[in-house]
């Protein structure tokens, strides 16, 4: 059952990460257009600038769980990489339990009123000519935390399997 949960969560996180990745390239292209328009033609393209900001928010918010899955986050690898698999799993398990899961739950809890208020007023950009739908972007805060919580539970489960059944070697640890 744990293996199924891990596989399903990892697959979902990978799907989201792979869908979001091309947005970085689009963001780069739009930034180039904004710079050329601004400095060559003296045009301030507020909607385009805000599109870049929205894309940036989407990439980071939906990319955080993917970064956890891929172990792309910052880690002091000098010591960790020299430890045996079970001890690394124990460190991962405790780190997830003590830091990641409570942080994810706190982010969900603390962002809900903020997002609910934004939805109730259909919050849009404060800039003249800016984009509507800031409330949609703010919705990514609890969504990111929920996806991070799920991926954290997957990482916790993976570490638990390594500790309890060291003969089972997961994809990584």
Secondary structure as UniProt FT lines:
FT   HELIX           2..41
FT   HELIX           46..69
FT   TURN            70..71
FT   HELIX           77..80
FT   TURN            81..82
FT   HELIX           85..95
FT   HELIX           96..100
FT   HELIX           101..120
FT   TURN            121..122
FT   TURN            128..129
FT   HELIX           134..164
FT   TURN            166..167
//
